[in-house]
Amino acid sequence: MSVPAELVEAVRAADSIVCATHNPMDGDGLGCGLALRRAMTAAGKQCLFMSEAPPPRAYRFLPDYGDIVQLEEGGAPPPCDLLIGLDAGEPDRLGRLYAERSPRTKVANIDHHVSNTRFGDVVWVDPAAAATGEQVFLLLRALGCELDPVTAQCLLVSIVTDTGRFCYSSTSPRTFEIAAALLRAGADPDVLQRHLYGAVPRAVLELRSRAGAALAFHAGGRLAVLAVPSDYGADLGLDAEEVKDLVDVAIGVEGVVVAALVRGLPEGGCKVSLRSKDDRADVAAFSQARGGGGHVRAAGFSSESDPAGTVEEIRPGLEALAVAAAE
């Protein structure tokens, strides 16, 4: 899919831009936001990359990490010509940056989730993109922006993290072509490997070990569920940033087709993260039916029940998904 002409024109016409992604942010949203902020600033525009929550510590190795602006509690979003939502399937995921935006602010929605609600004034949703980073790369190329090594590195982080290091089924020839262009522009995959995958804190290893021992298996081992309280990992000095990735421990078990991480929230209720190894087990549709969304093999939603009650509610449906995909 080509970059919509109206998106290119909206970015060109804007003198002031705020980039935002979902909270908590992941590598895709963070990489896209940093890349856009840097490219737009170089083009002479006033551009901020903002978030309501602190950015994940794992990405502190990126040179522009310190340029992420956290919206203060109670503070109003800055006025701008254009708010660019990145990797966010629905406006609520952008929080107050969207809800309390100036009436004059135009909204651009750039995303690759099939469940995206198509909000905004200018919408570019491309489910064929393996990461929103692919779309931002194409947008910058359409705008005539030159990629420096730092911008290229940010986009490589975006693509590598959202494709599972180029292993997920969404990875396409275009993904590799864009990655090659980023390397030619100066991105360094070795730096990314050393900081993201070669420097796992011992506390995180301990947390993963606990999670593996706490997994509950159902449907003959096809479904793995991990339910944890809101303070899980706090005794190790860890927070939700590290806990949310434990769903990858569950889906990585041999024989598991569907995995669920049901994580309690401090304010009550819980967050459900789902993974699937088979397109026939469509966890995006399962999540959409419960007010969430995502990809066919990676999705999630929120529940007002506690973790135990939520597991009881969703387990039959997840078992059915896992069994049907294994037949």
BALOKOL-990772 format. One record per residue: residue number from 1; x, z, y of N, C-alpha, C in turn. Coordinates in steps of 0.1 Angstrom, whole numbers. Each point is the difference from the previous one (the first is absolute). Layout:
% BALOKOL-990772
   pos      nX      nZ      nY     caX     caZ     caY      cX      cZ      cY
   NUM       X       Z       Y       X       Z       Y       X       Z       Y
...
***
This chain:
% BALOKOL-990772
   pos      nX      nZ      nY     caX     caZ     caY      cX      cZ      cY
     1       9       0     -12      -9       0      12       9       0      12
     2      -3      -9      10       7       0      12      -4      11      10
     3       8       2      10      -3      10      10     -11      -5       9
     4     -11       8       1     -11      -5       9       5      -2      14
     5      -4     -11       6       4      -4      14      -5      11      10
     6     -11       6      -3      -6      10      10       9      12       0
     7       6       3     -12       9      12       0      13      -3       8
     8       5     -11      -2      12      -4       7      -2       1      15
     9     -12      -6       4      -3       0      15      -3      14       5
    10      -6       9      -8      -3      13       4      13       8       2
    11      10      -2      -8      13       7       1       7      -5      12
    12       0     -14       2       7      -6      12      -7       5      13
    13     -13       2       0      -7       3      12       2      15       4
    14       3       8     -10       1      15       3      13       4       6
    15      -1       7      11      12       6       7       4      13      -6
    16     -10       8      -5       2      13      -6      -7       0     -14
    17       8       5     -10      -5       0     -13       3      14      -7
    18      -9       4      -8       2      12      -8      -2      -4     -15
    19      10       3      -8      -1      -3     -14      -4      13      -7
    20      -8      -1     -10      -5      12      -8      -2      -4     -14
    21       2      10      -9      -3      -2     -14      -7      12      -6
    22      -3       0     -12      -8      11      -6       9      13      -1
    23      -7      11      -1       6      13      -1      -4       6     -13
    24       9       6      -8      14      -1       2       5     -14      -2
    25      10      -4       7       5     -14      -1       9      -1     -12
    26       1     -13      -5       9      -3     -11      11     -10       5
    27       8      -4      -9      11      -9       4      -4     -13       6
    28     -12      -6      -5      -5     -12       6      -4       1      14
    29      -9      10       3      -5       2      13      12       4      10
    30       9       9      -5      11       4       9       9     -12       3
    31       4      -7     -10       9     -12       2      -6     -10       9
    32     -13      -3      -1      -7      -9       8       0       5      15
    33      -4      12       1      -1       6      14      13       0       7
    34      11       4      -7      13       0       7       5     -15       3
    35      -3      -9      -9       4     -14       2      -7      -6      12
    36     -13       2       1      -8      -5      11       4       6      13
    37       2      13       0       4       7      12      13      -6       6
    38      10      -1      -9      13      -5       4      -1     -15       5
    39      -7      -8      -7      -1     -14       4      -8      -2      13
    40     -11       8       1      -8      -1      13       8       5      12
    41       7      11      -2       9       5      11      10     -10       4
    42       6      -6     -10      11     -10       3      -6     -12       7
    43     -14      -3      -2      -6     -11       7      -5       4      14
    44       3      13       4      -3       4      14     -14       7       1
    45      -6       3     -11     -13       7       1       2      15      -1
    46     -10       7       5       0      15      -2      -7       2     -13
    47       8       6     -10      -5       1     -13       4      14      -6
    48     -10       7      -5       2      12      -7      -5      -1     -15
    49       7       7      -9      -5       2     -13      -4      15      -1
    50     -13       3      -2      -4      14       1      -7       4     -13
    51       0      13      -2      -6       6     -12      -5      14       3
    52     -11       4      -6      -5      14       2       8      10      -8
    53       6      -5     -12       7       9      -9      15      -3       1
    54       8      10      -3      15      -2       0       3     -12     -10
    55       9      -8       3       4     -11      -9       7       6     -12
    56      -1      -7     -12       7       5     -12      15       1       2
    57       6      11      -4      14       3       2       9     -10      -8
    58      -5      -6     -10       8      -9      -9       5     -12       8
    59      -6      -3      11       4     -12       7       8       3      13
    60       6      12       0       8       4      12      13      -9       1
    61       4      -7     -11      12      -8       1      -2     -13       8
    62     -12      -3       3      -3     -12       9       4       3      14
    63       8      -9       7       5       3      13     -11       3      10
    64     -12      -6      -1     -10       2      10     -10      11      -4
    65       3       7     -10      -9      11      -5      -4       9      11
    66       9       4       8      -2       9      11      -9      -5      11
    67      -3     -13       0      -9      -6      10     -15       1      -3
    68      -3       5     -12     -14       2      -3      -6      12       8
    69     -10      -3       7      -6      10      10     -12       7      -7
    70       0      13      -1     -11       7      -6     -10       4      11
    71     -12      -4      -2     -11       4       9      -3      15      -1
    72       2       6      12      -2      15       0     -14       3      -3
    73      -2      12      -6     -14       5      -3      -7       2      13
    74     -11      -6       2      -8       2      12       4     -10      11
    75      11      -7      -2       5     -10      10      -8     -13      -2
    76      -1      -8      11      -8     -12      -1      10     -12      -3
    77      -4     -10      -8       8     -11      -2       3      -7      13
    78      12      -6       1       3      -7      13      -8     -12       2
    79      -4      -4      12      -7     -13       2       9     -11      -4
    80      -6     -11      -5       8     -12      -4      -9     -12       0
    81       6     -11       0      -8     -13      -1      -4      -3     -14
    82       9       4     -10      -2      -4     -14       4      12      -9
    83      -9       4      -9       3       9     -10       1      -8     -13
    84      11       1      -7       2      -8     -12       0      10     -12
    85     -11      -1      -8      -1       8     -12       7      -7     -12
    86       9       8      -6       9      -6     -11      -3       7     -13
    87      -4      -8     -10      -1       5     -14     -11      10      -1
    88     -10       0       8     -11       9       0     -13      -7      -3
    89      -6       4     -11     -12      -7      -5     -13       3       7
    90       0      11       8     -12       3       8       5       8      13
    91      -8      -1      10       4       5      13       3      15       0
    92      -7       8      -9       2      14       0      14       4      -4
    93       7      -9      -7      13       2      -4      10       0      11
    94      -4      -6      11       9       0      12      -3      13       9
    95     -10       8      -4      -2      12       7      -4      -1      15
    96       5       9       8      -3       1      14       5     -12       8
    97      11      -6      -5       5     -12       7     -10     -11       1
    98      -9      -1     -10     -11      -9       0     -12       6       7
    99      -4      11      -5     -13       6       4       0       3      15
   100      12       4       6       0       4      14       8     -10       9
   101       0     -13      -5       7     -10       8      -8      -3      13
   102       7      -6       9      -6      -4      13     -10     -11      -2
   103     -11       0       7     -10     -11      -2       6     -14       3
   104      10      -1       7       6     -13       3      10      -5     -11
   105       2       9     -10      10      -4     -10      -6      -9     -11
   106       7     -11      -2      -4      -9     -11       7       5     -13
   107      -7      -1     -11       6       5     -13       3     -12      -9
   108      12       0      -5       4     -10     -10       2       7     -14
   109      -6      -5     -10       0       6     -14       9      -9      -9
   110      11       5      -4       9      -8      -9       2       8     -12
   111      -4      -6     -12      -1       8     -12       0      -9     -12
   112       3       5     -12       0      -8     -12      -9       7     -11
   113      -8      10       4      -9       6     -10     -13      -8      -2
   114      -3      -3     -12     -12      -8      -2     -13       8       4
   115       1      13       1     -11       8       4      -1       2      15
   116       8      -6       8       0       2      14     -14      -3       6
   117      -5       8       9     -13      -2       6      -1     -10      11
   118      11      -7       3       0     -10      10      -3       5      14
   119       4      11       3      -3       6      14      10      -7      10
   120      -4       2      13       9      -5      10      -5     -13       7
   121       7      -3      11      -3     -12       7       6     -13      -6
   122      12       2      -5       8     -10      -6       4       5     -14
   123      -4      -7     -11       2       5     -13       8     -10      -8
   124      10       5      -7       8      -8      -9       2       8     -13
   125      -8      -2     -10       1       7     -12       4     -11     -11
   126      11       3      -6       5     -10     -10       3       7     -13
   127     -10       1      -9       2       7     -13      11      -6      -9
   128       4     -13       3      11      -6      -7      14       5       4
   129       0       7      11      13       6       5       4      12      -9
   130      12       1      -4       4      11      -8       2      13       8
   131       2      -2      13       1      11       9      -4      -5      14
   132      -4       9       8      -3      -4      14      13      -4       7
   133      11       4      -5      13      -5       5       2     -15      -1
   134      -6      -6     -10       0     -15      -1      -7      -6      12
   135     -11       6       4      -8      -5      11       7       2      13
   136       6      11       2       7       3      13      12     -10       1
   137       7      -2     -11      11     -10       0      -6     -14       5
   138     -11      -4      -5      -5     -13       3      -5       0      15
   139      -6      11       4      -4       1      14      12      -1      10
   140      10       7      -3      12       0       8       6     -14       1
   141       0      -7     -12       5     -14       0      -9      -9       8
   142     -14       2       0      -9      -8       7       2       3      15
   143       4      12       4       2       3      14      13      -5       5
   144       9      -5      -9      13      -4       4      10      11       2
   145      -2      11      -6       9      12       1      12      -1      -9
   146      11       2       5      12       1      -8       1      13      -7
   147       4       0     -13       1      13      -7      15       5       1
   148       1      12       5      14       6      -1       1       8     -13
   149      12       4      -3       1       8     -13      -9      12      -2
   150      -2       7      11      -9      12      -1     -14      -4      -2
   151      -5      -9       7     -14      -5      -3      -2      -5     -14
   152      10      -8      -4       0      -5     -14       0      11     -10
   153       8      11       2       1      11      -9     -14       7      -1
   154      -6       2      11     -13       6       0     -10      -7      -8
   155       0     -13       1     -10      -9      -7       4       0     -15
   156      13       1      -3       4       1     -14      -5      13      -7
   157       1      11       8      -6      12      -5     -15      -1      -3
   158      -7      -7       9     -14      -2      -1      -3      -7     -13
   159       7     -11      -3      -3      -8     -12       5       6     -13
   160      12       6       0       6       6     -12      -9      12      -4
   161      -4       8       9      -8      12      -4     -14      -4      -5
   162      -6     -10       6     -14      -3      -3      -1      -9     -12
   163      11      -6      -5       0      -8     -12       6       7     -12
   164       3      13       2       7       7     -11      13      -7      -4
   165       8      -3      11      13      -6      -2      -2     -14      -7
   166     -10      -7       5      -3     -14      -4      -5      -1     -15
   167      -7      11      -4      -4       1     -14     -16      -1      -2
   168      -7       3      11     -15       0      -1      -5     -14      -1
   169     -12      -2      -6      -6     -13      -2      -3      -8      13
   170       0       7      11      -3      -7      13      12      -7       5
   171      12       2      -6      12      -6       4      -1     -15      -3
   172       3      -8      10      -1     -15      -1      13      -7       3
   173       0     -13      -2      12      -7       5       2       1      15
   174     -11       1       8       1       2      14       7      13       3
   175      -3      10      -8       6      14       2      15      -2       0
   176       5      -6     -11      15      -2      -1       6      -9      11
   177      -8     -10       4       5      -9      11       2       8      13
   178     -10       9       3       1       8      12      11      10      -1
   179       1       6     -12      11       9      -2      14      -6       2
   180       1     -13      -5      13      -7       2       3      -2      15
   181     -11      -4       7       2      -2      14       4      13       7
   182      -5      11      -4       4      13       6      14       3      -3
   183       5      -3     -12      14       2      -3       9      -9       8
   184      -4     -12       2       7      -9       9       1       5      14
   185     -11       7       4       0       6      14       8      13       1
   186       5       5     -11       9      12       1      -5      12      -7
   187     -12       0      -6      -5      11      -8      10       3     -11
   188       2      13      -3       9       4     -10      -7       8     -12
   189      -2      -6     -11      -8       7     -11       8      12      -6
   190      13       0       1       8      11      -5      -3      13       8
   191      -1      -2      13      -4      12       8     -13       6      -4
   192     -10      -9      -2     -13       4      -4       0       7     -13
   193       7      -6     -10       1       6     -13       6      14       1
   194      11       1       7       7      13       0      -8      11       7
   195      -8      -3      10      -8      10       7     -13       3      -6
   196      -7     -10      -5     -13       2      -5      -1       3     -15
   197       9      -6      -8      -1       1     -14      12       7      -6
   198      11       2       7      12       5      -5       4      14       6
   199     -10       6       6       3      13       6     -13       9      -1
   200      -5       1     -12     -12       9      -2       4      14       0
   201      -6       8       9       3      15       1      -3       7     -14
   202       8      10      -3      -2       7     -12     -14       6      -1
   203      -5       5      12     -14       6       0     -10     -10      -4
   204       2     -13       3     -10     -10      -4       1      -3     -15
   205      12       1      -5       1      -1     -15      -7      11      -7
   206       1      12       5      -6      12      -5     -16      -2       0
   207      -4      -5      11     -15      -3       2      -5     -10     -10
   208       8     -11      -2      -4     -10     -10       0       6     -14
   209       9       8      -3       1       7     -13     -13       8      -2
   210      -4       8      10     -12       8      -1     -12      -9      -2
   211       0     -11       8     -12      -9      -1      -1      -6     -14
   212      11      -4      -6       0      -6     -13      -6      10     -10
   213       4      12       1      -5      11      -9     -15       3       2
   214      -5      -3      12     -13       4       3     -10     -12      -2
   215       4     -11      -4      -9     -12      -1     -10       3     -11
   216     -12      -4       2     -11       1     -10      -3     -15      -4
   217       0      -2     -13      -3     -13      -6     -14      -1      -6
   218      -6     -11       2     -14      -3      -5      -1     -14      -6
   219     -11      -2      -6      -2     -14      -6      11      -5      -8
   220       4       9      -9      11      -3      -9      13      -3       6
   221       3       6      12      12      -1       7       0     -12      10
   222     -11      -7       1      -1     -11      10      -2       5      14
   223      -5      12       2      -2       5      13       8      13       2
   224       8       0      11       8      12       3      -5       6      14
   225      -3      13       0      -5       6      12       9      12       4
   226       3       1      13       7      11       5      -8       6      11
   227      -4      12      -1      -8       7      11       9      11       5
   228       2       1      13       9      10       6      -7       6      12
   229       3      12       4      -5       7      12       7      -5      12
   230      -5       3      12       5      -5      12      14       5       3
   231       4      11      -6      14       6       3      10      -4     -12
   232      -4      -9      -8       9      -4     -11      14      -4       5
   233      10       6      -5      14      -3       5       4       7      12
   234      -8       8       6       4       8      12      11      10      -3
   235       0       6     -12      11       9      -4      13      -7      -1
   236       0     -13      -1      13      -7      -1       4      -6      14
   237      -8       3      10       2      -5      13      -5     -14       2
   238      -9      -5      -8      -5     -13       0     -14       0       6
   239      -4     -12       5     -14      -1       5      -7     -12      -6
   240     -11      -4       7      -8     -11      -5       7     -13      -1
   241      10      -1       8       8     -13      -1       6      -2     -14
   242       5      10      -6       6      -1     -13     -11       0     -11
   243     -10       8       2     -10       2     -10      -8     -13      -3
   244      -3      -7      11      -8     -12      -2       6     -11      -9
   245      13       0      -2       7      -9      -8      -1       3     -15
   246      -5      12      -3       0       4     -14     -10      -8      -9
   247      -8      -8       6      -9      -9      -8       9     -10      -7
   248      12      -3       5       9      -9      -6       6       6     -13
   249       1      13       0       4       7     -13     -11      -3     -11
   250     -12       2       4     -11      -1      -9      -2     -15      -6
   251       1     -10       9      -2     -13      -4      12      -6      -8
   252      11       7       1      12      -4      -7       1       4     -14
   253      -9       7      -5       0       5     -14      -4     -11      -9
   254       7      -1     -11      -4     -10     -10     -14       1      -5
   255      -7     -11      -1     -14       1      -5     -10       2      10
   256       3       5      12      -9       3      11      -4     -13       7
   257     -13      -3       1      -5     -12       7      -5       4      14
   258      -6      11       2      -5       5      13       5      14       2
   259       5       3      12       4      13       4      -6       5      13
   260      -3      13       1      -6       6      12       8      12       4
   261       3       1      13       5      12       6     -11       5       9
   262      -4      12      -3     -11       7       7       6      12       8
   263       2      -2      13       8       9       8      -9       8      10
   264       0      13      -1      -8       8       9       5      -1      14
   265      -9       1      10       4      -1      14      -2      14       6
   266       9       4      10      -1      13       6     -13       3       6
   267      -7     -10       6     -12       2       6     -12      -1      -9
   268       2      -1     -13     -10      -1     -10      -2     -14      -5
   269      -6      -2     -12      -1     -13      -6      13      -4      -6
   270       1     -13      -3      12      -5      -6       2     -15       2
   271      11      -5      -2       4     -14       1       3      -5     -14
   272      -6     -11      -4       2      -5     -13       8     -13       1
   273      11      -1      -7       9     -12       0      -1      -6     -15
   274      -3     -12      -1      -2      -7     -13      10     -11      -1
   275       5      -2     -13       9     -11      -4      -5      -6     -13
   276       3     -13      -1      -4      -7     -12      11      -9      -5
   277       1      -3     -12      10      -9      -6      -7     -13      -3
   278     -13      -2       2      -7     -12      -5     -10      -4      10
   279      -1     -13       4     -10      -4      10     -14       2      -4
   280      -2       1     -14     -14       3      -4      -4      14       3
   281       9       9       2      -3      14       5       1       0      15
   282     -10      -5       7       0      -2      14      -3      14       8
   283      11       6       3      -2      13       7      -4      -1      15
   284       2     -12       6      -5      -3      13     -15       1       1
   285      -6      -7     -10     -15       0       0      -5      14      -3
   286       7       7      -9      -4      14      -3       1       8      12
   287      10      -1       8       2       7      12     -10      -4      11
   288      -2     -13       2     -10      -5      10     -13       7      -2
   289      -4       1     -13     -14       6      -3       0      14       5
   290      11       6       3       0      14       4       6       2      14
   291      -1     -11       8       3       0      14      15      -2       3
   292       8      -4     -10      14      -3       2       3     -15      -2
   293      12      -3      -5       4     -13      -2      14      -2      -3
   294       5     -12       0      14      -2      -3       2     -13      -7
   295       9       0     -10       3     -12      -8      -6       2     -14
   296       0     -11      -7      -6       0     -14       8      11      -8
   297      13       1       1       8       9      -8       4      12       8
   298      -3       2      12       4      12       8     -10       2      11
   299      -7      11      -1     -11       3       9      -2      15       1
   300     -10       4       9      -3      14       1     -12       2       8
   301      -4      13       0     -12       4       8       1      15       2
   302      -9       5       9      -1      15       3     -12       5      -7
   303       0      13      -3     -11       7      -6      -2      13       7
   304     -13       4       1      -2      13       7       0      11     -10
   305       1      -3     -13       1      10     -11      14       5      -2
   306       2      11      -6      14       5      -3       6      -9     -11
   307      13       1      -3       6      -8     -10      -7       1     -14
   308      -4      12      -5      -6       1     -13     -13      -7       0
   309      -8       2      10     -14      -6       1       1     -15       1
   310      10      -5       7       2     -14       1       4      -7     -13
   311       9       7      -7       4      -6     -13     -12       0      -9
   312      -8      10      -1     -12       0      -8      -9     -12       3
   313      -1      -3      13      -9     -10       5       5     -14      -4
   314      13      -3       2       5     -13      -1       6      -4     -14
   315       3      10      -8       7      -2     -12      -8     -10      -9
   316     -13       1      -2      -7      -9      -9       2     -15       4
   317      -1      -2      13       1     -14       5      14      -5      -2
   318      10       9       3      14      -5      -2       3      -2     -15
   319      -5       8      -9       2      -2     -14      -6     -13      -4
   320     -12      -4       5      -6     -13      -3       9     -11       5
   321       5       1      12       9     -10       5      12      -2      -9
   322       6      11      -4      13       0      -8      -3      -6     -14
   323     -11       4      -6      -3      -5     -14      -3     -15       1
   324      -8      -4       9      -4     -14       1      12      -9       2
   325      10       5       8      12      -8       3       9      -1     -12
   326      -1      10      -9       9       1     -11      -5      -8     -12
   327     -12      -5       1      -6      -6     -12       4     -15      -1
***
